[in-house]
Amino acid sequence: MKQVHILLVEDNEGDIFLTTETLEDRKIINKISIVRDGEEAIEFLENKGGYDEVELPDLVLLDINLPRKSGHEVLHYMKRSMRLKHIPVIMLTTSSSERDISQALAGDASSYNTKPLEIDKFMDSIAKIKDFGISIVKLTSSES
């Protein structure tokens, strides 16, 4: 089974820990790369800076409220790039703002998920995202 490479774009250390732990606890076979702001995400995706040897991810989990460039800016950048637009993006954020949801979905995010505040619910939502995300990756790969 091919490993799924997930890029987690998140600046909150607690959310990074919970997300990676949940993926590991659920025995999900994948590779996880982590960047902590929007500019670093774009550098990673464009193989710039210290990321000249990294492979493109199969799936991006993207927070909205990030330093330097917002998740919306990263999503917009990805979906305008011929090289990146095929990569599924799941918005994973604390924002439940209708404006943020509409902007993300209009920007071609594959899904918009609000992070629950309770740890158990947060971990359950990550597990569900995994199933949804892996299905998207498989569909996207078969279209190529």
C-alpha positions in Angstrom: 0.0 0.0 0.0 1.4 3.4 -1.0 2.1 5.7 1.8 0.1 8.9 1.7 2.2 12.0 2.3 0.3 14.6 4.3 1.4 18.2 4.7 0.1 19.6 8.0 0.2 23.5 7.9 -0.4 24.4 11.6 1.1 26.9 14.0 -0.4 25.6 17.2 1.9 23.1 18.9 -1.0 21.4 20.8 -3.0 20.9 17.5 0.2 19.5 15.8 0.7 17.1 18.7 -3.0 15.9 18.7 -3.1 15.6 14.9 0.1 13.6 14.6 -0.8 11.4 17.7 -4.2 10.6 16.3 -2.9 9.6 12.9 -0.3 7.4 14.7 -2.8 5.9 17.2 -5.2 5.0 14.4 -2.4 3.1 12.7 -2.7 5.2 9.6 0.1 4.4 7.2 1.4 7.8 6.0 4.2 10.3 6.0 3.6 13.6 7.7 5.5 16.8 7.0 4.8 19.8 9.2 5.2 23.5 8.5 4.1 26.3 10.9 3.2 29.3 8.7 1.8 30.2 5.3 5.0 31.3 3.7 6.8 28.2 4.9 4.0 26.1 3.3 4.5 27.8 -0.1 8.3 27.3 0.2 7.7 23.6 0.9 5.3 23.2 -2.0 7.7 25.0 -4.4 10.8 23.1 -3.1 12.5 26.4 -2.1 14.4 27.3 1.0 15.4 24.2 2.9 12.8 22.2 1.1 14.5 21.5 -2.2 14.5 17.7 -1.7 10.9 17.2 -0.5 8.2 15.4 -2.4 4.9 17.0 -3.1 2.3 15.9 -0.6 -0.8 13.9 -1.5 -3.0 15.8 0.9 -2.7 19.1 2.7 -4.4 19.8 6.1 -4.4 23.6 6.3 -5.2 25.9 9.1 -6.7 29.3 8.3 -5.2 31.5 11.0 -1.5 31.3 10.3 1.4 33.7 10.6 3.0 35.5 7.6 0.3 34.2 5.0 -3.1 33.0 5.9 -4.5 29.6 5.0 -6.8 31.3 2.5 -3.7 32.8 0.8 -2.0 29.4 0.7 -5.1 27.8 -0.8 -5.4 30.5 -3.4 -1.8 30.1 -4.3 -2.1 26.3 -4.7 -5.3 26.3 -6.7 -3.8 28.9 -9.2 -0.7 26.7 -9.7 -0.8 24.1 -12.5 1.7 22.1 -10.5 -0.2 22.2 -7.2 -3.9 22.5 -8.0 -4.6 18.8 -8.1 -3.5 18.4 -4.4 -6.6 18.0 -2.2 -6.8 20.6 0.6 -8.7 20.1 3.8 -9.2 23.2 5.8 -8.8 22.3 9.5 -9.4 25.4 11.7 -11.0 26.8 14.8 -12.9 29.3 12.7 -16.6 28.6 12.2 -17.1 32.0 10.5 -19.5 31.8 7.5 -17.1 34.1 5.6 -14.2 31.7 6.2 -16.2 28.7 5.2 -17.5 30.4 2.0 -14.1 31.7 1.1 -12.5 28.3 1.5 -15.1 26.4 -0.4 -15.1 29.0 -3.2 -11.3 28.7 -3.3 -11.7 24.9 -4.1 -10.9 23.5 -0.7 -11.9 19.8 -0.7 -13.5 20.1 2.7 -13.8 22.5 5.6 -13.6 21.1 9.1 -13.9 23.1 12.4 -11.6 21.8 15.1 -13.6 20.8 18.2 -12.3 22.2 21.5 -12.7 18.8 23.4 -9.7 16.5 22.9 -11.8 13.4 22.2 -13.9 15.1 19.6 -10.8 16.7 18.1 -9.2 13.2 17.7 -12.4 11.8 16.3 -12.6 14.6 13.7 -9.0 13.9 12.6 -9.7 10.2 12.2 -12.7 11.1 10.0 -10.6 13.5 8.0 -8.1 10.8 7.4 -10.8 8.5 5.8 -12.2 11.3 3.7 -8.8 12.6 2.7 -7.4 9.2 1.7 -10.5 8.7 -0.5 -9.9 12.0 -2.1 -6.3 11.2 -2.7 -7.2 7.9 -4.3 -9.8 9.6 -6.6 -7.4 12.3 -7.5 -4.6 9.8 -8.3 -6.9 7.7 -10.5 -7.8 10.8 -12.6 -4.1 11.6 -13.4 
